[in-house]
Amino acid sequence: MGVPGLWRELDTYATDTTLADVAWDHWERTAQPFRLGIDATSWLYHARKSRGGAEPELRLLFFRLVRLLALPVTPVFVLDGNARPAIKRGVPVQGGAHPLEAPFQGLVRAFGFAHWRAPGEAEAELAWLSAHAYLDGVLTHDVDALAFGAHVVLRPRMGEQDAVAVLKARACPYDADALVLVALLAGGDYDAQGGHGATLTSAFRAHFAASTPPAVLDQHDASWDAALDQWRERVAHELATNANKHLRRRQPALAARLQATAFLGDARARARIYAYVWPRKSERMPQRAQLERLVMQRGRMALDVMAREAQALFAWAPATVLARFERLVWPGAYIRHTMAAQAAHPDPRDMVVTLEPPPVVLQRRQRRGSGEEVRIRYRVQPFVQNVCEALGLPVRSAPTACMWVRSAFLALPQEASEDEVQLVAVRLREVVVLDDTSTESIVQ
């Protein structure tokens, strides 16, 4: 999606990491969750690859949401709207809502996450939220998010568990205006052919000599037509003469093609630049205030709704739902419970009182690049009771559970004894690993 090959060109300026490390590092710096905008349309598109069992696409999405639950993030899922372009890369865009949208939105709400429908393209809406500091990062495969002005983009690394390439606009020598010119010259979603033979390298180098004039970026500037004409002539002149020595060589043939075809000179071509420079988004719409409130709120998970949705969608027996929640959901549920306690009680001493009984440290370890992690024992009885009541199961006494977390996440009151460590180790060896698709990456 976007300009073919552009990610490869920008890869030099990206940092390889994982979504978990991004989220935990942000938490350690700020004591706040990472506000993550997610291109939901991309999630639905990639979910179609899942096979086997009841509702395989939704099951894959469910497990990705489960993994997000265990990270200090506040996700906002943004879907494409009705005003998105009707044609992309010469192919008609399927109209109407995606068949998975409604059940997926139900799952998102049950997890306590937010979802939003953009007026036009999700990437443009996410980029606007990023540029105005409503988000800390945008998770998307689409490089157009950078052309739309996103400040921080997390691109999933295909085939690697939760790996992302983080590209910060300030670390890149090409701003959003440069990327717009590159898309217009080399070809993007709105014009697959682009500037009739311009390569990515030529497009990038042309920008340094013929950067986008301010009048072209101002929708209400009366001199827009004249400024656009002058810009086109400057681009063609630089390609023909290499006057500023930014190109490797002169490209008179390409310059002639741009002039002969009136590059950006007809109504259809100008619609393409409109799509990049002034995409439809909520910035100037009545729903802007609603969106701003949405991204500032922290939702609350509903374990009972999550359990009933899993039972209904995936044809799991109640006992299977409980068993899978015990193995997969409790860590995230405890993370969310703790985050809520921390939001309500900024003083760690007050926060620990609300976590009754408080978590107990069982082990500590140092991870390269991630700092200290601790293995804690925590109480899960409230979670078990909630799910059992929702599914009509007898409420049973539940043992404590264990997990690894960054030590900075919790104010931990005490160390466990050697006997307690050994007891937990024995219990962990007795855990039965269920056959599921929980290893699916969050970010793909």
C-alpha positions as CSV (number, residue, x, y, z in Angstrom):
1,M,0.0,0.0,0.0
2,G,1.2,3.5,-0.8
3,V,4.3,4.1,-3.0
4,P,6.0,0.8,-4.0
5,G,9.5,0.6,-2.7
6,L,9.2,3.6,-0.4
7,W,9.4,1.6,2.8
8,R,12.7,0.1,1.5
9,E,14.0,3.6,0.8
10,L,13.1,4.9,4.3
11,D,14.3,1.8,6.1
12,T,17.7,3.4,6.8
13,Y,16.1,5.9,9.1
14,A,14.0,3.3,11.0
15,T,14.7,1.6,14.3
16,D,14.0,-2.1,14.7
17,T,12.3,-3.1,17.9
18,T,9.1,-4.8,19.2
19,L,5.8,-3.3,20.1
20,A,6.2,-4.6,23.6
21,D,9.5,-2.8,24.1
22,V,8.1,0.4,22.6
23,A,5.2,0.3,25.1
24,W,7.2,-0.7,28.2
25,D,9.9,1.9,27.4
26,H,7.3,4.6,27.1
27,W,5.8,3.5,30.4
28,E,9.1,3.7,32.2
29,R,9.8,7.2,30.9
30,T,6.3,8.6,31.4
31,A,4.3,6.3,33.8
32,Q,1.6,6.6,31.1
33,P,0.3,4.0,28.6
34,F,1.4,4.3,25.0
35,R,-1.4,5.8,22.9
36,L,-1.4,3.6,19.9
37,G,-3.5,4.4,16.8
38,I,-4.1,1.2,14.7
39,D,-5.2,0.9,11.1
40,A,-8.1,-1.4,11.7
41,T,-8.8,-1.9,8.0
42,S,-5.3,-3.4,7.7
43,W,-6.0,-5.8,10.6
44,L,-9.3,-6.9,8.9
45,Y,-7.5,-7.4,5.6
46,H,-4.7,-9.6,7.0
47,A,-7.1,-11.6,9.1
48,R,-8.6,-13.1,6.0
49,K,-5.5,-15.4,5.8
50,S,-6.6,-17.3,8.9
51,R,-8.0,-20.8,8.4
52,G,-9.7,-23.6,10.4
53,G,-12.3,-23.8,13.2
54,A,-15.3,-21.5,13.8
55,E,-14.8,-17.9,12.6
56,P,-11.0,-18.2,12.0
57,E,-10.6,-14.5,11.0
58,L,-12.3,-13.3,14.2
59,R,-10.4,-15.8,16.3
60,L,-7.1,-14.4,15.0
61,L,-8.3,-10.9,15.8
62,F,-9.4,-12.0,19.3
63,F,-5.9,-13.4,20.1
64,R,-4.3,-10.2,18.8
65,L,-6.5,-8.2,21.1
66,V,-5.6,-10.5,24.0
67,R,-1.9,-9.8,23.4
68,L,-2.5,-6.0,23.3
69,L,-4.3,-6.4,26.7
70,A,-1.1,-7.4,28.3
71,L,0.8,-4.3,27.2
72,P,0.6,-0.7,28.7
73,V,-1.1,0.7,25.6
74,T,-4.4,2.5,25.0
75,P,-5.3,1.4,21.4
76,V,-7.6,3.4,19.1
77,F,-8.7,1.3,16.1
78,V,-9.6,3.5,13.1
79,L,-11.6,2.2,10.1
80,D,-11.9,3.6,6.6
81,G,-15.0,5.8,6.0
82,N,-17.4,6.2,3.1
83,A,-15.4,9.2,1.7
84,R,-12.3,7.1,1.0
85,P,-11.2,7.1,-2.7
86,A,-13.3,5.0,-5.0
87,I,-10.3,3.8,-7.0
88,K,-6.8,3.0,-5.7
89,R,-3.9,1.9,-7.9
90,G,-6.4,1.7,-10.8
91,V,-8.7,-0.8,-9.0
92,P,-12.2,0.0,-7.7
93,V,-12.3,0.0,-3.9
94,Q,-15.0,-2.3,-2.5
95,G,-17.7,-0.1,-1.1
96,G,-19.7,-0.6,2.1
97,A,-18.6,-2.0,5.5
98,H,-16.2,-5.0,5.8
99,P,-18.2,-8.1,6.9
100,L,-16.0,-8.5,10.0
101,E,-16.4,-4.9,11.1
102,A,-19.5,-5.3,13.4
103,P,-18.3,-8.3,15.4
104,F,-14.7,-7.0,15.5
105,Q,-16.0,-3.7,16.9
106,G,-17.9,-5.6,19.6
107,L,-14.7,-7.4,20.6
108,V,-12.8,-4.1,20.7
109,R,-15.4,-2.6,23.1
110,A,-15.4,-5.7,25.3
111,F,-11.6,-5.4,25.7
112,G,-12.0,-1.8,26.8
113,F,-10.4,-0.4,23.6
114,A,-11.7,2.4,21.4
115,H,-12.7,2.3,17.7
116,W,-13.6,5.1,15.3
117,R,-14.7,5.4,11.7
118,A,-12.8,8.0,9.7
119,P,-14.6,10.2,7.2
120,G,-12.1,9.0,4.5
121,E,-9.0,7.0,4.8
122,A,-7.9,5.6,8.1
123,E,-4.3,6.5,7.5
124,A,-5.1,10.2,7.0
125,E,-7.2,10.3,10.2
126,L,-4.4,8.5,12.2
127,A,-1.8,10.9,10.7
128,W,-3.8,13.9,11.8
129,L,-4.2,12.5,15.4
130,S,-0.4,11.8,15.4
131,A,0.5,15.2,14.1
132,H,-1.6,16.9,16.8
133,A,-0.1,14.8,19.6
134,Y,-3.3,12.8,20.4
135,L,-1.3,9.6,19.6
136,D,2.2,8.5,20.5
137,G,2.4,6.3,17.4
138,V,0.6,4.8,14.5
139,L,0.7,1.1,13.7
140,T,0.2,0.5,10.0
141,H,1.5,-1.1,6.9
142,D,0.6,1.9,4.7
143,V,3.5,4.3,4.1
144,D,1.0,7.0,3.1
145,A,0.6,7.7,6.8
146,L,3.9,9.5,6.6
147,A,2.8,11.4,3.5
148,F,-0.3,12.5,5.4
149,G,1.9,13.9,8.2
150,A,2.2,11.2,10.9
151,H,5.0,11.9,13.4
152,V,5.7,8.4,14.5
153,V,4.9,5.3,12.5
154,L,5.3,1.7,13.6
155,R,5.5,-0.6,10.6
156,P,5.0,-4.4,11.2
157,R,7.9,-6.6,10.2
158,M,6.4,-9.5,8.3
159,G,7.2,-12.9,9.6
160,E,8.7,-11.7,12.9
161,Q,6.8,-12.0,16.2
162,D,5.5,-8.5,17.1
163,A,8.6,-6.9,15.5
164,V,8.2,-3.3,14.2
165,A,10.3,-0.7,12.5
166,V,9.8,2.6,14.2
167,L,10.1,5.6,11.9
168,K,10.1,9.1,13.4
169,A,9.5,12.0,11.1
170,R,12.1,14.1,12.7
171,A,14.7,11.4,12.1
172,C,14.0,11.3,8.4
173,P,15.4,13.9,5.9
174,Y,12.2,13.8,3.9
175,D,9.1,15.6,5.3
176,A,5.5,14.9,4.4
177,D,5.7,17.4,1.5
178,A,8.6,15.5,0.0
179,L,6.8,12.2,0.2
180,V,3.8,13.8,-1.6
181,L,6.0,14.8,-4.5
182,V,7.6,11.3,-4.5
183,A,4.1,9.7,-4.7
184,L,3.1,12.1,-7.5
185,L,6.3,11.4,-9.5
186,A,6.9,7.7,-8.8
187,G,3.3,6.6,-8.4
188,G,1.1,5.8,-5.4
189,D,-2.3,4.6,-4.4
190,Y,-4.0,7.5,-6.3
191,D,-2.0,7.2,-9.5
192,A,-0.1,3.9,-10.0
193,Q,1.7,5.3,-13.1
194,G,3.0,8.5,-11.4
195,G,5.2,10.9,-13.4
196,H,5.6,8.6,-16.4
197,G,8.9,6.9,-15.6
198,A,10.2,8.8,-12.6
199,T,12.2,6.5,-10.2
200,L,12.0,6.9,-6.4
201,T,15.6,8.2,-6.4
202,S,14.8,10.8,-9.0
203,A,11.7,11.8,-7.2
204,F,13.5,12.2,-3.9
205,R,16.3,14.2,-5.4
206,A,13.9,16.4,-7.3
207,H,12.3,17.5,-4.1
208,F,15.4,19.1,-2.8
209,A,15.5,21.4,-5.8
210,A,11.8,21.9,-6.2
211,S,10.2,21.6,-2.8
212,T,6.4,22.1,-2.5
213,P,5.6,25.9,-2.3
214,P,3.4,27.0,0.6
215,A,0.6,28.2,-1.8
216,V,0.1,24.6,-3.0
217,L,-0.4,23.4,0.6
218,D,-3.0,26.1,1.3
219,Q,-6.5,25.0,0.2
220,H,-7.8,28.6,0.3
221,D,-4.9,30.4,-1.4
222,A,-6.2,32.3,-4.5
223,S,-2.9,31.7,-6.3
224,W,-3.1,27.9,-6.0
225,D,-3.4,27.3,-9.8
226,A,-0.5,29.6,-10.6
227,A,1.6,28.2,-7.8
228,L,1.0,24.6,-9.0
229,D,1.9,25.5,-12.6
230,Q,5.1,27.1,-11.4
231,W,5.9,24.1,-9.2
232,R,5.5,21.8,-12.2
233,E,7.8,23.9,-14.3
234,R,10.4,24.0,-11.6
235,V,10.3,20.2,-11.2
236,A,10.6,19.7,-15.0
237,H,13.4,22.3,-15.2
238,E,15.4,20.6,-12.5
239,L,15.0,17.2,-14.2
240,A,16.1,18.6,-17.5
241,T,19.1,20.6,-16.3
242,N,20.2,19.2,-12.9
243,A,20.9,22.9,-12.1
244,N,21.2,22.3,-8.3
245,K,23.3,19.1,-8.7
246,H,20.9,17.0,-6.6
247,L,20.3,14.5,-9.3
248,R,22.9,11.9,-10.4
249,R,22.4,13.1,-14.0
250,R,20.1,15.2,-16.2
251,Q,16.8,13.5,-17.2
252,P,15.5,15.6,-20.2
253,A,13.3,12.8,-21.5
254,L,11.4,12.6,-18.2
255,A,11.1,16.4,-18.0
256,A,9.7,16.4,-21.6
257,R,7.2,13.7,-20.7
258,L,6.0,15.7,-17.6
259,Q,5.5,18.8,-19.7
260,A,3.9,17.0,-22.7
261,T,1.4,15.3,-20.5
262,A,0.7,18.4,-18.4
263,F,1.8,16.7,-15.2
264,L,-0.6,17.9,-12.4
265,G,-2.1,20.2,-15.0
266,D,-5.6,18.6,-15.6
267,A,-8.5,18.2,-13.2
268,R,-7.9,14.5,-12.7
269,A,-4.3,15.0,-11.8
270,R,-5.1,17.8,-9.4
271,A,-7.6,15.6,-7.7
272,R,-4.6,13.3,-6.8
273,I,-2.7,16.1,-5.1
274,Y,-5.9,17.1,-3.3
275,A,-6.1,13.5,-2.0
276,Y,-2.7,13.8,-0.5
277,V,-2.6,17.4,0.7
278,W,-6.2,17.7,1.9
279,P,-7.6,14.3,2.7
280,R,-11.0,13.9,4.3
281,K,-10.6,13.8,8.1
282,S,-12.4,14.8,11.2
283,E,-10.3,18.0,11.8
284,R,-12.9,20.3,10.4
285,M,-16.0,18.2,11.1
286,P,-18.6,18.3,13.9
287,Q,-17.4,14.9,15.2
288,R,-13.9,16.3,16.0
289,A,-14.8,16.9,19.7
290,Q,-16.1,13.4,20.0
291,L,-12.9,12.0,18.6
292,E,-10.8,14.1,20.9
293,R,-12.7,12.8,23.9
294,L,-12.4,9.2,22.7
295,V,-8.6,9.2,22.3
296,M,-8.2,10.8,25.8
297,Q,-10.3,8.2,27.6
298,R,-9.1,4.9,29.1
299,G,-11.7,2.2,28.5
300,R,-12.5,-0.6,30.9
301,M,-12.4,-4.2,29.9
302,A,-15.5,-6.3,30.5
303,L,-14.4,-9.9,31.2
304,D,-18.0,-11.2,31.2
305,V,-18.7,-9.8,27.8
306,M,-15.3,-11.1,26.5
307,A,-16.2,-14.6,27.7
308,R,-19.7,-14.6,26.2
309,E,-18.4,-13.3,22.9
310,A,-15.7,-16.0,22.7
311,Q,-18.2,-18.7,23.5
312,A,-20.7,-17.5,20.9
313,L,-18.2,-16.7,18.1
314,F,-15.9,-19.6,18.4
315,A,-18.2,-22.4,19.5
316,W,-16.1,-23.0,22.6
317,A,-17.6,-24.9,25.5
318,P,-17.8,-22.8,28.8
319,A,-15.0,-24.9,30.4
320,T,-12.8,-24.3,27.3
321,V,-13.4,-20.6,27.5
322,L,-12.4,-20.5,31.2
323,A,-9.3,-22.7,30.5
324,R,-8.1,-20.4,27.7
325,F,-8.8,-17.3,29.7
326,E,-6.8,-18.7,32.6
327,R,-3.8,-19.3,30.3
328,L,-4.1,-16.3,28.0
329,V,-6.2,-13.5,29.4
330,W,-5.4,-13.3,33.1
331,P,-2.0,-11.6,32.6
332,G,-3.6,-8.8,30.5
333,A,-6.5,-8.6,32.9
334,Y,-4.1,-8.0,35.8
335,I,-2.2,-5.4,33.8
336,R,-5.4,-3.5,33.1
337,H,-6.5,-3.8,36.7
338,T,-3.2,-2.4,37.8
339,M,-3.2,0.4,35.3
340,A,-6.7,1.4,36.5
341,A,-5.4,1.4,40.1
342,Q,-2.4,3.5,39.2
343,A,-4.7,6.0,37.4
344,A,-6.9,6.3,40.4
345,H,-4.0,6.4,42.9
346,P,-0.9,8.1,41.6
347,D,0.9,7.5,44.9
348,P,2.4,3.9,44.7
349,R,1.6,3.3,48.3
350,D,-2.1,4.0,47.8
351,M,-2.1,2.0,44.6
352,V,-0.7,-1.1,46.3
353,V,-3.4,-1.0,48.9
354,T,-6.0,-1.4,46.1
355,L,-4.2,-4.6,44.8
356,E,-5.3,-6.8,47.7
357,P,-3.4,-9.0,48.3
358,P,-0.5,-7.2,46.7
359,P,1.7,-9.0,44.1
360,V,4.7,-10.9,45.3
361,V,8.1,-11.0,43.6
362,L,9.3,-14.5,42.8
363,Q,12.3,-13.9,40.6
364,R,14.2,-11.1,39.0
365,R,16.2,-11.0,35.7
366,Q,18.0,-8.6,33.5
367,R,17.1,-8.6,29.8
368,R,19.4,-7.0,27.2
369,G,17.9,-3.8,26.0
370,S,14.8,-4.1,28.3
371,G,16.1,-3.6,31.8
372,E,15.0,-5.5,34.8
373,E,12.0,-7.8,34.7
374,V,10.3,-9.4,37.7
375,R,8.2,-12.5,37.9
376,I,5.2,-11.9,40.2
377,R,2.5,-14.0,41.8
378,Y,-0.9,-12.3,41.7
379,R,-4.5,-13.1,42.7
380,V,-7.0,-14.1,39.9
381,Q,-10.0,-15.0,42.0
382,P,-12.1,-11.9,40.9
383,F,-11.4,-12.7,37.2
384,V,-12.4,-16.4,37.7
385,Q,-15.6,-15.4,39.5
386,N,-16.5,-12.9,36.8
387,V,-16.1,-15.4,33.9
388,C,-17.7,-18.3,35.7
389,E,-20.8,-16.3,36.5
390,A,-21.0,-15.0,32.9
391,L,-20.8,-18.6,31.5
392,G,-23.1,-20.2,34.1
393,L,-20.2,-22.3,35.6
394,P,-19.9,-23.1,39.3
395,V,-17.6,-20.5,40.8
396,R,-14.5,-22.3,42.1
397,S,-11.5,-21.3,44.1
398,A,-8.7,-20.3,41.9
399,P,-4.9,-20.5,42.6
400,T,-2.7,-17.5,42.1
401,A,-1.1,-17.0,38.7
402,C,2.4,-15.8,37.7
403,M,3.8,-13.7,34.9
404,W,6.9,-11.6,34.0
405,V,6.6,-7.8,33.9
406,R,8.9,-4.9,33.8
407,S,9.9,-4.0,37.4
408,A,9.0,-0.4,36.8
409,F,5.4,-1.3,36.2
410,L,4.6,-2.2,39.8
411,A,5.4,-1.0,43.3
412,L,6.3,-4.4,44.7
413,P,6.2,-4.7,48.5
414,Q,8.2,-7.9,49.3
415,E,10.2,-10.8,48.1
416,A,9.0,-14.4,48.1
417,S,10.6,-17.0,50.2
418,E,12.6,-19.9,48.6
419,D,9.7,-22.3,49.6
420,E,7.2,-20.2,47.7
421,V,9.4,-20.0,44.6
422,Q,9.8,-23.8,44.6
423,L,6.0,-24.3,45.0
424,V,5.2,-22.0,42.1
425,A,7.8,-23.8,39.9
426,V,6.1,-27.1,40.6
427,R,2.7,-25.6,39.7
428,L,4.0,-24.2,36.5
429,R,5.3,-27.6,35.4
430,E,1.8,-28.9,35.8
431,V,0.2,-26.4,33.3
432,V,-1.2,-27.9,30.2
433,V,-0.5,-25.9,27.1
434,L,-3.7,-25.6,25.0
435,D,-3.8,-25.9,21.2
436,D,-4.7,-22.4,20.0
437,T,-3.4,-19.6,17.7
438,S,-2.4,-17.3,20.5
439,T,1.1,-17.0,19.1
440,E,-0.2,-14.9,16.2
441,S,1.6,-11.6,16.2
442,I,-0.2,-8.5,17.3
443,V,1.2,-6.3,14.6
444,Q,0.7,-8.2,11.4
